[in-house]
Amino acid sequence: MGSTSASPVKVTDLLLNAIAKAAARDDTYIVDLAALQEKHTSTARELLGPDSRELVSFAAALLSDVADLRSTLHALHVAGASAAPFEDWIVGHGEL
């Protein structure tokens, strides 16, 4: 979707910021992850309709993906470091 004046931050930027923050043991990586979830949820609501079954299905899949991302980012936070395979896996979620 890219950036707009209403939504200036791109998904990849949110993910890269979350990685950097988690690896630096900055707890605010959770804020970036929440922004990513909201960005996807609001876009899906616009495209699928606020009361559609498709939105419910999408939201369930999104919650699962966000939980996986949260777990991986938490591991980086605990380790205080990152590695290319983890970064690739996390950033790859921006392409889904």
PyMOL CGO cylinders between C-alpha atoms (Angstrom):
from pymol import cmd
from pymol.cgo import CYLINDER

trace = [
    CYLINDER, 0.00, 0.00, 0.00, 2.91, 2.34, 0.65, 0.3, 1, 1, 1, 1, 1, 1,
    CYLINDER, 2.91, 2.34, 0.65, 2.89, 5.53, 2.62, 0.3, 1, 1, 1, 1, 1, 1,
    CYLINDER, 2.89, 5.53, 2.62, 0.17, 8.15, 2.59, 0.3, 1, 1, 1, 1, 1, 1,
    CYLINDER, 0.17, 8.15, 2.59, -0.27, 11.36, 4.53, 0.3, 1, 1, 1, 1, 1, 1,
    CYLINDER, -0.27, 11.36, 4.53, -2.70, 9.52, 6.80, 0.3, 1, 1, 1, 1, 1, 1,
    CYLINDER, -2.70, 9.52, 6.80, -0.42, 6.51, 7.18, 0.3, 1, 1, 1, 1, 1, 1,
    CYLINDER, -0.42, 6.51, 7.18, 3.15, 7.66, 6.54, 0.3, 1, 1, 1, 1, 1, 1,
    CYLINDER, 3.15, 7.66, 6.54, 5.08, 4.65, 7.84, 0.3, 1, 1, 1, 1, 1, 1,
    CYLINDER, 5.08, 4.65, 7.84, 5.59, 1.64, 5.61, 0.3, 1, 1, 1, 1, 1, 1,
    CYLINDER, 5.59, 1.64, 5.61, 5.26, -1.90, 6.90, 0.3, 1, 1, 1, 1, 1, 1,
    CYLINDER, 5.26, -1.90, 6.90, 8.91, -2.69, 6.21, 0.3, 1, 1, 1, 1, 1, 1,
    CYLINDER, 8.91, -2.69, 6.21, 9.98, 0.38, 8.20, 0.3, 1, 1, 1, 1, 1, 1,
    CYLINDER, 9.98, 0.38, 8.20, 7.85, -0.71, 11.16, 0.3, 1, 1, 1, 1, 1, 1,
    CYLINDER, 7.85, -0.71, 11.16, 9.38, -4.17, 11.08, 0.3, 1, 1, 1, 1, 1, 1,
    CYLINDER, 9.38, -4.17, 11.08, 12.95, -2.89, 10.75, 0.3, 1, 1, 1, 1, 1, 1,
    CYLINDER, 12.95, -2.89, 10.75, 12.38, -0.44, 13.60, 0.3, 1, 1, 1, 1, 1, 1,
    CYLINDER, 12.38, -0.44, 13.60, 10.95, -3.22, 15.77, 0.3, 1, 1, 1, 1, 1, 1,
    CYLINDER, 10.95, -3.22, 15.77, 13.99, -5.41, 15.08, 0.3, 1, 1, 1, 1, 1, 1,
    CYLINDER, 13.99, -5.41, 15.08, 16.42, -2.62, 15.96, 0.3, 1, 1, 1, 1, 1, 1,
    CYLINDER, 16.42, -2.62, 15.96, 14.53, -1.75, 19.14, 0.3, 1, 1, 1, 1, 1, 1,
    CYLINDER, 14.53, -1.75, 19.14, 14.18, -5.36, 20.27, 0.3, 1, 1, 1, 1, 1, 1,
    CYLINDER, 14.18, -5.36, 20.27, 17.88, -6.07, 19.69, 0.3, 1, 1, 1, 1, 1, 1,
    CYLINDER, 17.88, -6.07, 19.69, 18.72, -2.91, 21.67, 0.3, 1, 1, 1, 1, 1, 1,
    CYLINDER, 18.72, -2.91, 21.67, 16.49, -4.13, 24.51, 0.3, 1, 1, 1, 1, 1, 1,
    CYLINDER, 16.49, -4.13, 24.51, 14.14, -1.21, 23.95, 0.3, 1, 1, 1, 1, 1, 1,
    CYLINDER, 14.14, -1.21, 23.95, 10.67, -2.31, 25.07, 0.3, 1, 1, 1, 1, 1, 1,
    CYLINDER, 10.67, -2.31, 25.07, 8.99, 0.04, 22.60, 0.3, 1, 1, 1, 1, 1, 1,
    CYLINDER, 8.99, 0.04, 22.60, 9.34, -2.57, 19.84, 0.3, 1, 1, 1, 1, 1, 1,
    CYLINDER, 9.34, -2.57, 19.84, 5.88, -3.58, 21.05, 0.3, 1, 1, 1, 1, 1, 1,
    CYLINDER, 5.88, -3.58, 21.05, 4.56, -0.16, 19.96, 0.3, 1, 1, 1, 1, 1, 1,
    CYLINDER, 4.56, -0.16, 19.96, 5.80, -0.75, 16.41, 0.3, 1, 1, 1, 1, 1, 1,
    CYLINDER, 5.80, -0.75, 16.41, 4.23, -4.19, 16.38, 0.3, 1, 1, 1, 1, 1, 1,
    CYLINDER, 4.23, -4.19, 16.38, 0.91, -2.76, 17.57, 0.3, 1, 1, 1, 1, 1, 1,
    CYLINDER, 0.91, -2.76, 17.57, 1.09, -0.08, 14.85, 0.3, 1, 1, 1, 1, 1, 1,
    CYLINDER, 1.09, -0.08, 14.85, 1.70, -2.80, 12.27, 0.3, 1, 1, 1, 1, 1, 1,
    CYLINDER, 1.70, -2.80, 12.27, -1.30, -4.76, 13.50, 0.3, 1, 1, 1, 1, 1, 1,
    CYLINDER, -1.30, -4.76, 13.50, -3.53, -1.67, 13.45, 0.3, 1, 1, 1, 1, 1, 1,
    CYLINDER, -3.53, -1.67, 13.45, -2.32, -0.70, 9.96, 0.3, 1, 1, 1, 1, 1, 1,
    CYLINDER, -2.32, -0.70, 9.96, -3.28, -4.13, 8.60, 0.3, 1, 1, 1, 1, 1, 1,
    CYLINDER, -3.28, -4.13, 8.60, -6.55, -4.28, 10.53, 0.3, 1, 1, 1, 1, 1, 1,
    CYLINDER, -6.55, -4.28, 10.53, -7.76, -0.87, 9.40, 0.3, 1, 1, 1, 1, 1, 1,
    CYLINDER, -7.76, -0.87, 9.40, -6.83, -1.57, 5.77, 0.3, 1, 1, 1, 1, 1, 1,
    CYLINDER, -6.83, -1.57, 5.77, -8.61, -4.92, 5.87, 0.3, 1, 1, 1, 1, 1, 1,
    CYLINDER, -8.61, -4.92, 5.87, -11.67, -3.30, 7.45, 0.3, 1, 1, 1, 1, 1, 1,
    CYLINDER, -11.67, -3.30, 7.45, -11.80, -0.80, 4.57, 0.3, 1, 1, 1, 1, 1, 1,
    CYLINDER, -11.80, -0.80, 4.57, -11.34, -3.45, 1.89, 0.3, 1, 1, 1, 1, 1, 1,
    CYLINDER, -11.34, -3.45, 1.89, -13.44, -6.27, 3.33, 0.3, 1, 1, 1, 1, 1, 1,
    CYLINDER, -13.44, -6.27, 3.33, -16.11, -4.39, 5.25, 0.3, 1, 1, 1, 1, 1, 1,
    CYLINDER, -16.11, -4.39, 5.25, -16.37, -4.00, 9.01, 0.3, 1, 1, 1, 1, 1, 1,
    CYLINDER, -16.37, -4.00, 9.01, -18.82, -6.87, 9.53, 0.3, 1, 1, 1, 1, 1, 1,
    CYLINDER, -18.82, -6.87, 9.53, -17.66, -9.37, 6.93, 0.3, 1, 1, 1, 1, 1, 1,
    CYLINDER, -17.66, -9.37, 6.93, -16.73, -13.00, 7.55, 0.3, 1, 1, 1, 1, 1, 1,
    CYLINDER, -16.73, -13.00, 7.55, -13.62, -12.37, 5.48, 0.3, 1, 1, 1, 1, 1, 1,
    CYLINDER, -13.62, -12.37, 5.48, -12.49, -9.73, 7.99, 0.3, 1, 1, 1, 1, 1, 1,
    CYLINDER, -12.49, -9.73, 7.99, -12.99, -12.15, 10.88, 0.3, 1, 1, 1, 1, 1, 1,
    CYLINDER, -12.99, -12.15, 10.88, -10.93, -14.78, 9.07, 0.3, 1, 1, 1, 1, 1, 1,
    CYLINDER, -10.93, -14.78, 9.07, -8.22, -12.29, 8.17, 0.3, 1, 1, 1, 1, 1, 1,
    CYLINDER, -8.22, -12.29, 8.17, -8.09, -10.93, 11.72, 0.3, 1, 1, 1, 1, 1, 1,
    CYLINDER, -8.09, -10.93, 11.72, -7.59, -14.43, 13.13, 0.3, 1, 1, 1, 1, 1, 1,
    CYLINDER, -7.59, -14.43, 13.13, -4.69, -15.11, 10.76, 0.3, 1, 1, 1, 1, 1, 1,
    CYLINDER, -4.69, -15.11, 10.76, -3.21, -11.69, 11.51, 0.3, 1, 1, 1, 1, 1, 1,
    CYLINDER, -3.21, -11.69, 11.51, -3.36, -12.30, 15.26, 0.3, 1, 1, 1, 1, 1, 1,
    CYLINDER, -3.36, -12.30, 15.26, -1.49, -15.57, 14.77, 0.3, 1, 1, 1, 1, 1, 1,
    CYLINDER, -1.49, -15.57, 14.77, 1.21, -13.88, 12.68, 0.3, 1, 1, 1, 1, 1, 1,
    CYLINDER, 1.21, -13.88, 12.68, 1.54, -11.02, 15.18, 0.3, 1, 1, 1, 1, 1, 1,
    CYLINDER, 1.54, -11.02, 15.18, 1.91, -13.52, 18.03, 0.3, 1, 1, 1, 1, 1, 1,
    CYLINDER, 1.91, -13.52, 18.03, 4.73, -15.25, 16.11, 0.3, 1, 1, 1, 1, 1, 1,
    CYLINDER, 4.73, -15.25, 16.11, 6.40, -11.90, 15.42, 0.3, 1, 1, 1, 1, 1, 1,
    CYLINDER, 6.40, -11.90, 15.42, 6.03, -10.87, 19.07, 0.3, 1, 1, 1, 1, 1, 1,
    CYLINDER, 6.03, -10.87, 19.07, 7.68, -14.11, 20.21, 0.3, 1, 1, 1, 1, 1, 1,
    CYLINDER, 7.68, -14.11, 20.21, 10.58, -13.72, 17.81, 0.3, 1, 1, 1, 1, 1, 1,
    CYLINDER, 10.58, -13.72, 17.81, 11.09, -10.06, 18.68, 0.3, 1, 1, 1, 1, 1, 1,
    CYLINDER, 11.09, -10.06, 18.68, 10.98, -10.96, 22.36, 0.3, 1, 1, 1, 1, 1, 1,
    CYLINDER, 10.98, -10.96, 22.36, 13.78, -13.48, 21.77, 0.3, 1, 1, 1, 1, 1, 1,
    CYLINDER, 13.78, -13.48, 21.77, 15.87, -10.73, 20.15, 0.3, 1, 1, 1, 1, 1, 1,
    CYLINDER, 15.87, -10.73, 20.15, 15.07, -8.48, 23.11, 0.3, 1, 1, 1, 1, 1, 1,
    CYLINDER, 15.07, -8.48, 23.11, 16.21, -11.12, 25.62, 0.3, 1, 1, 1, 1, 1, 1,
    CYLINDER, 16.21, -11.12, 25.62, 19.38, -11.85, 23.63, 0.3, 1, 1, 1, 1, 1, 1,
    CYLINDER, 19.38, -11.85, 23.63, 20.12, -8.19, 23.07, 0.3, 1, 1, 1, 1, 1, 1,
    CYLINDER, 20.12, -8.19, 23.07, 21.13, -9.03, 19.51, 0.3, 1, 1, 1, 1, 1, 1,
    CYLINDER, 21.13, -9.03, 19.51, 19.78, -10.05, 16.15, 0.3, 1, 1, 1, 1, 1, 1,
    CYLINDER, 19.78, -10.05, 16.15, 20.92, -12.25, 13.29, 0.3, 1, 1, 1, 1, 1, 1,
    CYLINDER, 20.92, -12.25, 13.29, 20.26, -12.08, 9.57, 0.3, 1, 1, 1, 1, 1, 1,
    CYLINDER, 20.26, -12.08, 9.57, 18.02, -15.19, 9.39, 0.3, 1, 1, 1, 1, 1, 1,
    CYLINDER, 18.02, -15.19, 9.39, 15.74, -13.77, 12.10, 0.3, 1, 1, 1, 1, 1, 1,
    CYLINDER, 15.74, -13.77, 12.10, 15.71, -10.35, 10.45, 0.3, 1, 1, 1, 1, 1, 1,
    CYLINDER, 15.71, -10.35, 10.45, 14.84, -11.91, 7.08, 0.3, 1, 1, 1, 1, 1, 1,
    CYLINDER, 14.84, -11.91, 7.08, 12.02, -13.93, 8.64, 0.3, 1, 1, 1, 1, 1, 1,
    CYLINDER, 12.02, -13.93, 8.64, 10.59, -10.88, 10.42, 0.3, 1, 1, 1, 1, 1, 1,
    CYLINDER, 10.59, -10.88, 10.42, 10.89, -8.48, 7.47, 0.3, 1, 1, 1, 1, 1, 1,
    CYLINDER, 10.89, -8.48, 7.47, 9.49, -11.16, 5.16, 0.3, 1, 1, 1, 1, 1, 1,
    CYLINDER, 9.49, -11.16, 5.16, 6.17, -10.77, 6.97, 0.3, 1, 1, 1, 1, 1, 1,
    CYLINDER, 6.17, -10.77, 6.97, 5.92, -7.34, 5.37, 0.3, 1, 1, 1, 1, 1, 1,
    CYLINDER, 5.92, -7.34, 5.37, 5.58, -9.06, 2.01, 0.3, 1, 1, 1, 1, 1, 1,
    CYLINDER, 5.58, -9.06, 2.01, 2.67, -11.31, 2.98, 0.3, 1, 1, 1, 1, 1, 1,
]
cmd.load_cgo(trace, "trace")
